Amino acid sequence: MNSIIRIAVQKSGRLSDDSLSLIKECGIKFYNGTGKLKSTSTNFPIEFLFLRDDDIPGYVSDGVADLGIVGENELVEKDREVSLLKRLGFSKCRLSLAIPKGEDYEDVNYFEGKSLATSYPKILGDYLKSKNIHAEIHEISGSVEIAPSIGLAEGICDIVSSGSTLMMNGLKEVEEIFKSEAVLIANKNLSEEKLAIIDKLLFRINAVQKGKSNKYVLLNAPNESLEKIINLIPGMRSPTILPLAQEGWSSVHSVLSEDQFWENIEELRAAGAEGILVVPIEKMVI
C-alpha cells in the first residue's frame, strides 16, 4: 500500500465536480459511479475516498488519506495539522455576514452585543475578536439563512456565492470576512515514496492549470512591425516567426495569458497585425 497514495475528495456538489474534472484532465482514469465511496485509478498509483467535505481535513491529519481537496473555509474551520500544498483556483466563494434587508447598517460595530448563527464558529469568532466585537455565536449545521426569521439570531455568517439564497430569505450581505477556494492538502508525515508520487501528480496539475490560464496566439504581421509586435507578445521564451508566401509578411506564434492578450489587442492591430487567432491550450509543460 505504500506505493499508492490516497486522496480524499468531496463526494458530491460543485467542489466534487471541479475536483474530479481536474484529476481527469491530468490523464488519471478511475470510476466513480453513483454512491461509490472508494475507487482506484487504473493508470496512476492513487486511490480515491469520497467523503463529506468537513471530514476531509481530519482524515488527512489522521493519516487515513494522504491528500485531500477541500474548501479553504473547511480547512481553516477544522484547524487540523496538515500541509497546504496548492491553491487550486476553483470553487471560489466567500464567507460573509448578513442581516435582514430592512435593517440599517454602517459598519461591523452593528454586531456588538447581537447574536449570530453560523456553521463556521471558529472563523467567525476569530474575525469578531480581531474587530473587538462581542457577539453571541449560535453554531448550527445547516439552513443558516432561516435563523433571523425564526428568532434564533439577529444575523448570520455563511458561505456566499451569488447572494441569491440570501435574497430569497430576506437577507443582505454586509461584510465579507473570509475568501475561500479549493486547496490541495497533505498529511505532514508522508514517506519519501509517497512524496515522489505526489510530485508527479503536482506536475500534472500544474501543466493543466498553466494551459487553462494561457492561450496560443497566431497572427500575421508585416515584417517592418515584427519588433514592436514581439515586444507586445514576448511568449514563454520568444515567439516563433515563420515567413509567409506573401513577401514582406510573417506569421507570429506565441503563448501568453488571455488577460494579457486582451490588454494588448488594440496595440497589436495598430501595429499592423492581421488574422489574429487565439487557440486554447490543453496542457502546458514548462
Disulfide bonds with the S-S distance in Angstrom:
none
